[in-house]
Amino acid sequence: MRHSFRGLLLTALAVSGQHPNGWAATAGPAAARARARAEQALRAGDYEAALRLAGKIDARDTASTIVAARAALALGRTDEARHRLEAAADAAPDDLPVRDCLMRLYEATGQRGALAPLIDRSYDDWKKGRVNRARAANLIAIATAVRLDNNWKDASDVLRDAVKAEPKATAANLDWGFVFLEKHAVGEAEASFRDVLALDATDPDANVGMARVLLEQRYDVAAAEAALGRALAVNPRHAGALALRAEIALDAEDFAAAASIVAALRKVNPRDGGAARIAAASALLRDDRPGYERERDGRLAENPSDGDFFAFVAEALDHHRRYDDARAVADEGARAAPDSARCLSALGTTLLRLGDEEEGLATLRRAWKRDPYDARTFNLLNLFDKVIPAAYTTVGTAHLRLRVPTEARAAIEAVVAPFLEETYVRYLARYGFSPRGPVVLELYADPAHYAVRTVGLPSIGVAGVCFGRVITSQSPTNAAFNWGMVLAHELAHVFAIELSRSRVPRWFTEGLAELETMRARPDWSRHDDVAIWGRLRTGRLPTLVNLSSAFTRAQSADDATAAYAHAAVALDFLDRRFGFARIRAALVQYGRGARGADVLEALSGMSADALEAAFRADFAKAAERYDRQYVPTQTLRRPRDEAERRAAEAPRDVRAQVALGLAALEEGDQQAATAALARASRLPASESDDAAAVLFLTAELALAGRDAEQAASALSALLALPGGRGDGYDVRVRLALAEIHRKNQPAAEAHLRKAIAFDPTRVEAHALLIELLGDMGRADDKLGEQEATLRLESQSIALAKQAVLGSARAGRPSRVIALGQAATFIDPADPEIHAAVGRALSATGQPAAAARAFETALLFSPADGADLHRTLAALYTRLGQPARAAAHSAAAR
């Protein structure tokens, strides 16, 4: 780095007589009005008008020159923009906003030689006190100079000063937000964009920035699309908004939509960098290597050192599990743009995901040397350099290598690793091939360590991730989820990804992984048929060909759950109807470049439409129980934005108003829900379900307001509707809640049992019944419900342990053995569970297995260790192993 800007800042503070450089004020009122019209046209995306209007103003008016240059750049007229700015800079070399615009242009076109003198002059201006620090535009220009000199910390500091200098302006906060985004400081970026939107809610750039934040934070596509919609409402040609929308389409495997957006971008600007990146990534994802090379060569002709181009393409490939291809592209970029920290970071991260830690860390260190402010790079290096050596160790099986917390090693070796090895060997036989090794599972005690290893940032919303040959997850000893189900699921991805050469679509590999877990243990099956039924009933169920979009465009946790459930049910159907050999053949076909309907038609021997009809008919038969009940949670609920739109379009539609009320209530907005109920209640009930909808919303509002009497009244009226058309699981569960609030336990129990009869697979009624039976002192009945719930959702260690120990107290050893196995798949290191299983095995005449269970319990420092040693001494005596018996007798003393 040539300069220390922080040191220059101290010098500058001592210099007096700042030069009031800035926007030239040579134009009269007429020119000012013309410039304002040009600025408005620029904001609205009418770049031709902006260029025409600004171009007519006196060239000495540098503000107009900047508008004209920005309009020319938006149209791809780079040479024209450069000539205008260079002329203005020659005429007014002290004008910092002109210099700012010119520096950005030089950076965007890779003209580092032309850029360097402008950076040097900016440092010199600051040092000699020639910068008017009361003007935000001047400070922004200085921030641009130091940022382009890789002086990111000082760029951030100067932008902070710019925001303070003119709090009502927005340009500094916009720059600051995008700087934070580039460094993956998403929370700070959000704060900057929110400050801009508080001043100007329609600002297109801020809305695009907020959309990016929403995707980075939690991949909230619905909210991001809403922000992009606000940006495009102001400027329908906004390149950033369109490119981000194309990026979302790419993630959803919607290549046609991405291509359409690329065409729209290029219609405005044939040289658009975002269009080139999207088109290049799409080409590689479609195995169109010549298409990628054309895009790459065209982009490098515009900017020979565009490392961001390669980084973007590599990251897009990463999103589609194309890790080997991503490494090749990032490596290509690192050679073309060796100074690009972003490209080096993308390469290093991808190498780590491929298991090449030595080269990956060396590359990340190169990236850190270029840019010591990138949060992801810092987090990963800190994890590998400091955390992993101190707290983690490596254990192995015949086919797997596991990185585990040192303190969890005993549990992993005794319980987890044998199961994973057994699962892997089963997959070897099932898929008929051996993936390239070694297959590595990295299991982290600290959720933040897992998140950093997986995405580079300290939070993540999924339990496990497969990168092909590397799987990351929290440690099974965290007892945070069913580790057996999660890791069996992720191991299945290893086979699907490799057999398809990383080309399997998202829905197919997720559904296949779900199929493997449900075949391994029935209690690991998904029980979300009602969500699929609801989407089928309301016309919102995607086809199998388009099912991957349900994952990327999920608007809520319920939508994500429904996507996994849909994929699982679909693969189960394909397996039952056509056999696993056809599924495996489909993976191979994906690997050969086939896509979409072609693969499904080859798999099934029928057209995609006929297959879809067969699948839906099969599912409808399995879910017909929902046709015989009232299910408003599925037929009426909508995302709030959709509900608001439909309610506005159909103001006299009772159920549209009720849907809006339910959507508002789900967000805690009781006032809006009450208003929607009032509107719905005033409308005539033109269809039979209208009255039911009004009663249901009435009950929901009453329950939200803790008015059990009104809720019970409305729900009872639902039950009284002719033909039982107001009865069902949803209504019975809510009636039970109302009766619980009214202290009427027998009535609550009756409603819950009726709910379970309507749908035995939904967990909520079982969970409420467990609590109710406990309050009623009915321990045996409670235990039965705990077992039923655990069979449906084996995720809670508290519930599993209660069921195991309760069955032990009840003298039911066979249930202890079955439930104990389920419990160890949630917590492999609970000594009480292992000991209880050991006693049950001993009681059922299985002394050798009992001894193994007791030995496992002793690994985890049980409170009754001496008793377990005595028990083992007796067992080994019975088994004719005197040496072991003596050792345990001694340990008991």
Disulfide bonds with the S-S distance in Angstrom:
none
